[in-house]
Amino acid sequence: MKLFDVYPLYDVTPVSAKGIVVTDDKGQEYLDFYGGHAVISIGHSHPHYIKRLKDQLDKIGFYSNSVKNPLQEELADKLGRLSSCEDYNLFLCNSGAEANENALKMASFHTGKSRVIAFNNSFHGRTSAAVAATDNPKINAPINKQQKVTFLPFNDSDALEREIKKEDVCAVILEAVQGVGGLDQPSTAFYQLIEKLCKKHEVILIADEVQSGFGRTGKFFGFQHHGITPDIISIAKGMGNGFPVGGILIHEDIKASYGLLGTTFGGNHLACAATMAVLEVLEKERLIANAKHLEGYFRGLAAEIPQIKKVKGRGLMIGLEFDFEVADLRKRLIHNQYLFTGGAKDKYVLRVLPALNITERDLDSFFEGLKAELNGTP
Ligand SMILES: Cc1ncc(COP(=O)(O)O)c(C=O)c1O
């Protein structure tokens, strides 16, 4: 059997990784400024993470959600405290798309309505309702196009008000900082208007923190830069540092009932252990503060490079805009400078999404490699 060929691959085969360094099958070391799509939050093979997972595996790796699993409560408690979201309840699942799928489903259950408002250039995943709320017709099959979704531009208050007033909207979903789209973010005033209109018209506000959550933007959640309270928050990616885990935080105003949501694998013992390890390291090593600090350092270094037109994003969810398409530059950064970076739907934006425990020295190395490549020196 062959693999279903849906991924264009770089010719690199990583076989081990530690911290920010990824080593391939030929012994070549790369610096990872992409974290495998913003997933590696506390660094590859963090010793505490390995220990937590190994210890858990020695006890019990999995049982279904038909029996008690105290690790889930421990996790909900710690996540609530560290994120300052203690008045939410936690539902655990396995990925970002699944988190958003459940968030949209809850919004529809709760309001009895079905139209969704999403934003231009959004990315929310590849499953049914999540992909329909993703602004990319190419990844929406006819079956997904049955969903009712209206896409609006960021910061268009009139359009938002006009659509919400139709009283058929169950949810507004948005990323605090757009990931795949290319690091755009709405204004605080627009965020607050969304919150106000959602409350007034009984619409659920979903903050998709799948990529921006778990400290990446310099606060635990990206929406916390804007002083608002979403009804549902979706999480995944950095949450498990590579272990597939996702979830939604549901405000306690929204009531649960048996059977409303469910999953076989979600919240299993290993997923909980991985997420607990991430939270413990984020707290102990003060990584959210580090992400915030390094944004300033990053912007300082970027300002010295004339080819960079704009720095976008927040914390260590950050991007560099050029006046040329960056696909070729990314390839050259991998093969000549041994640096992993990310692209975006906006082809002019190079995304940088490293683990939150990198150092100023790591950013120096990144900019040295970038400068060498931009100036054509080996
Ligand atoms: C903001 C956002 N939401 C949802 C998803 C989907 O997550 P997953 O690939 O885990 O399904 C992504 C993935 O890139 C994302 O960036």
PDBQT file of the ligand as one rigid body, heavy atoms in Angstrom, charges set to zero:
ROOT
HETATM    1  C1  LIG A 401      -6.620  28.450  14.388  1.00  0.00    +0.000 C 
HETATM    2  C2  LIG A 401      -6.724  26.999  14.012  1.00  0.00    +0.000 A 
HETATM    3  N1  LIG A 401      -7.861  26.342  14.275  1.00  0.00    +0.000 NA
HETATM    4  C3  LIG A 401      -7.996  25.036  13.979  1.00  0.00    +0.000 A 
HETATM    5  C4  LIG A 401      -6.982  24.328  13.380  1.00  0.00    +0.000 A 
HETATM    6  C5  LIG A 401      -7.158  22.866  13.056  1.00  0.00    +0.000 C 
HETATM    7  O1  LIG A 401      -6.403  22.084  13.932  1.00  0.00    +0.000 OA
HETATM    8  P1  LIG A 401      -6.093  20.548  13.587  1.00  0.00    +0.000 P 
HETATM    9  O2  LIG A 401      -5.156  20.542  12.436  1.00  0.00    +0.000 OA
HETATM   10  O3  LIG A 401      -5.499  20.028  14.877  1.00  0.00    +0.000 OA
HETATM   11  O4  LIG A 401      -7.381  19.901  13.287  1.00  0.00    +0.000 OA
HETATM   12  C6  LIG A 401      -5.776  24.972  13.077  1.00  0.00    +0.000 A 
HETATM   13  C7  LIG A 401      -4.686  24.261  12.406  1.00  0.00    +0.000 C 
HETATM   14  O5  LIG A 401      -3.787  24.823  11.839  1.00  0.00    +0.000 OA
HETATM   15  C8  LIG A 401      -5.653  26.356  13.398  1.00  0.00    +0.000 A 
HETATM   16  O6  LIG A 401      -4.534  27.030  13.123  1.00  0.00    +0.000 OA
ENDROOT
TORSDOF 0
